[in-house]
Amino acid sequence: MSIAIHDAPPLAISHSELERWRKVPVAVTVDLSESLRQIDPNIRPVRPAGSQPLLFGRAVTARCHAPDFGAVLHAIDILQSGDVLMIAAEGISTHAMIGDVLGSLLRSKGIAGVVCDGAIRDVATIAKWDDFPVYTRYVTPRGPTGYSKGAINDRVQLGNSEVRPGDLVIGDDDGIVLLSANDAEQWIAAAEARLVTEEGWRTRLFAGETVESVFSLAENI
């Protein structure tokens, strides 16, 4: 089986919208609609909470048939600065699809980060990188055993979520969400309004108002 390589579509979101989305936490985004694609929360950042850099960039997908990691190897040469490598490895825990050698290379190229629905290794090194977010389902010491299978820039599944090449990937300590260009345009105003609403809740609560008053609990009894 050979590696199927497809071109990645552009990140078709305006610069101004991208800058607005950088300010919106994942928790606010996923609460806007069930239709927005949250990546399985069991895929977690390697760095501890409070030290995770923002994951933000265009999705480039690599479909791996673990233990073969050929798609990862071929993806590296086409990834561009600001891309996020999304590794769909069928949630397999036995063989790592990437480690510190390839991770260091991606980091040096300005790649925005890595998300792996499978396993990675060399986390003692990777966890020190405060400028390169890496998320994974599993950690294992055993490496891959082949490099002849897979596909790049197909639609793939990470957990129960479809990842489309060219999606905007946003990740923080709480998790990861995927936005199409249409999603980004449709939901940004609602996301910003939610931020204003939450700040209002915070101000009123710490000014001494009751929870019942702030959240209009009596109206919902």
C-alpha positions, -999 to 999 in steps of 0.1 A, spaced: 0 0 0 13 35 -9 9 68 7 -19 89 -7 -10 126 -6 -36 153 -12 -31 191 -12 -44 209 19 -70 235 13 -62 270 25 -74 282 59 -103 302 44 -108 325 73 -100 362 73 -71 376 94 -94 397 114 -117 368 123 -86 347 132 -74 373 156 -109 375 172 -110 337 176 -76 337 194 -93 355 223 -121 329 227 -115 299 251 -124 264 239 -150 261 267 -168 291 255 -167 279 219 -180 244 225 -209 257 246 -222 278 216 -236 248 197 -236 210 198 -228 212 161 -193 225 168 -167 197 167 -150 190 200 -122 166 199 -124 136 223 -115 150 257 -94 119 263 -69 134 239 -50 156 264 -21 181 263 13 168 274 21 199 295 4 203 328 -26 226 332 -17 263 334 14 259 312 -2 248 279 4 272 250 -25 280 228 -30 256 199 -41 276 169 -37 268 132 -48 250 100 -54 213 101 -32 190 80 -43 154 85 -22 122 85 -41 89 85 -18 62 100 -23 25 100 -4 19 132 23 6 138 30 22 103 37 59 105 44 66 69 18 93 67 35 113 95 69 111 77 54 123 43 33 150 60 64 167 75 77 178 41 44 195 32 35 211 65 39 249 65 44 273 94 11 277 113 -2 242 104 -14 217 130 -5 181 123 -36 160 131 -26 123 134 -54 98 131 -39 66 144 -71 47 152 -66 53 189 -39 26 191 -18 27 223 9 2 214 32 21 191 42 58 191 35 78 159 59 107 168 86 115 194 111 142 202 132 139 170 104 146 145 87 169 171 118 190 173 119 193 135 83 204 134 89 229 161 119 243 143 97 248 111 71 269 130 44 242 129 17 252 153 14 219 171 5 182 170 -27 163 179 -24 125 180 -53 100 183 -29 73 192 4 73 211 35 94 213 68 90 232 97 110 246 73 131 267 101 141 291 115 163 263 82 173 247 67 184 280 95 210 283 85 228 251 64 259 262 60 271 226 48 239 209 16 223 220 13 185 217 -19 165 225 -22 128 226 -44 99 237 -16 77 249 21 76 258 42 46 250 79 38 246 76 15 217 81 31 183 65 26 148 76 -3 126 68 8 90 65 37 67 46 26 36 9 31 45 -15 59 51 -29 91 36 -23 128 40 -51 154 39 -80 130 38 -110 136 61 -102 116 92 -118 107 125 -102 117 158 -123 100 184 -159 107 173 -151 140 155 -144 144 118 -113 165 110 -113 181 76 -81 194 60 -81 232 63 -102 233 95 -92 259 121 -79 240 152 -81 257 185 -68 241 217 -61 251 252 -59 234 287 -96 223 285 -94 206 251 -97 211 213 -124 224 190 -125 224 152 -141 252 131 -148 254 94 -147 287 77 -185 289 79 -184 280 116 -158 308 122 -180 334 105 -213 322 119 -203 319 156 -177 346 163 -202 373 173 -220 349 196 -187 338 212 -177 374 219 -211 381 233 -207 351 256 -174 365 269 -191 398 277 -220 379 295 -196 358 316 -176 389 326 -209 405 337 -217 374 358 -183 376 374 -186 413 382 -221 410 397 -213 379 418 -182 394 433 -200 426 440 -223 406 463 -253 398 442 -268 364 449 -265 335 425 -303 334 423 -304 370 411 -275 368 386 -288 336 370 -325 344 373 -331 311 390 -366 320 402 -377 323 365 -367 287 359 -384 270 388 
